Amino acid sequence: MTIEPIHELRPAVLVEADQPARANPSEAFAALLDSAKHSLARADAAAASLAAGTGSVAEAAVARAKADVELEVASIAASRASNAIATLLQTQV
C-alpha cells in the first residue's frame, strides 16, 4: 500500500475584504448570506473533486470548515436581529 503525501495548502486568510463595509444592515446581512452560499458551493466543489480523485482531503476539510463558520455567523446574526425585534415589539409605549 502506498500512501501519498498531503500537498502543501495555501496560507489561510483570516479576513478577506472583498467589498467595503455596508452601511445598510439588510445589505450587510444579504452579503453575509451570499458569502455563505459561495463558501458552501466551494466546499461542495472540493468534496466533488475529492470524490473524483483529483482533490485532497485537507482542501475539502478546510473548505467545509470555512463554510460551517460562515453559516454559524449568519445564524448568530439572524438570531440577534430576531431577538432585537422581539424586544422592540414587547416594549410598551
Buried (B, 14 or more C-beta within 10 A) or exposed (E): EEEEEEEEEEEEEEEEEEEEEEEEEEEEBEBBBEBBBEBBEBBBBBBEBBEEEEBBEBBBBBBBEBBBEBBEEBEEBEEEEEEEEEEEEEEEE
